[in-house]
Amino acid sequence: MGVQLDASGGKDKKVKPNINVTPLVDVVLVLLIIFMLVIPNMQEGVAIELFKAKNADKDSED
C-alpha cells in the first residue's frame, strides 16, 4: 500500500516509499470547489460614490 520492498530477491531489503496522492487530490478538489463558489461573489465589488468636479459641466478647450 504505502511501502514496497525492493524486488531484488530479498537479499537487499531496502524500503521504497510510495506517496499516497489520494488525500492530496481530495484537498485540491475541495479547494477548487470553494474557489468556484467564492469568486463570483468577489467580482461584484463595493459600491462607491465618486466626487464630481466643479467644472464637470464645462467642455475643455485643449
C-alpha positions in Angstrom: 0.0 0.0 0.0 2.3 2.8 1.2 5.6 0.9 1.3 7.1 -1.7 -1.1 10.1 -3.9 -0.6 12.8 -4.0 -3.3 12.4 -6.8 -5.9 16.0 -8.0 -5.6 15.0 -11.4 -4.2 15.1 -10.4 -0.5 18.8 -10.1 -0.2 18.8 -6.3 -0.1 15.8 -5.2 1.9 15.5 -1.5 1.0 12.2 0.1 1.6 10.8 2.1 -1.4 8.3 4.7 -0.2 5.1 5.2 -2.2 3.4 8.6 -1.8 -0.4 8.3 -1.4 -1.8 11.1 -3.6 -5.4 10.4 -2.9 -5.7 12.9 0.1 -3.8 15.5 -1.9 -6.3 15.2 -4.8 -9.2 15.4 -2.3 -7.9 18.6 -0.8 -7.2 20.1 -4.2 -10.8 19.3 -5.4 -12.3 20.8 -2.3 -10.2 24.0 -2.7 -11.3 24.2 -6.3 -15.0 23.9 -5.3 -14.6 26.6 -2.6 -12.9 29.0 -5.1 -15.6 28.3 -7.7 -18.3 29.3 -5.1 -16.5 32.3 -3.7 -15.1 34.1 -6.8 -18.4 35.1 -8.3 -19.3 36.9 -5.1 -16.0 38.7 -5.1 -16.5 40.2 -8.6 -19.5 42.3 -7.6 -17.2 44.7 -5.7 -18.1 47.5 -3.4 -20.3 50.3 -4.5 -18.7 53.7 -4.0 -19.8 57.2 -4.9 -17.2 59.3 -6.6 -17.0 63.1 -6.2 -17.9 65.3 -9.2 -15.5 68.0 -10.3 -16.7 71.6 -10.0 -16.1 72.2 -13.7 -17.6 68.9 -14.9 -20.2 70.6 -17.0 -17.7 72.8 -18.9 -16.0 71.5 -22.0 -12.3 71.5 -22.0 -10.7 73.6 -24.8 -7.5 71.6 -25.3 
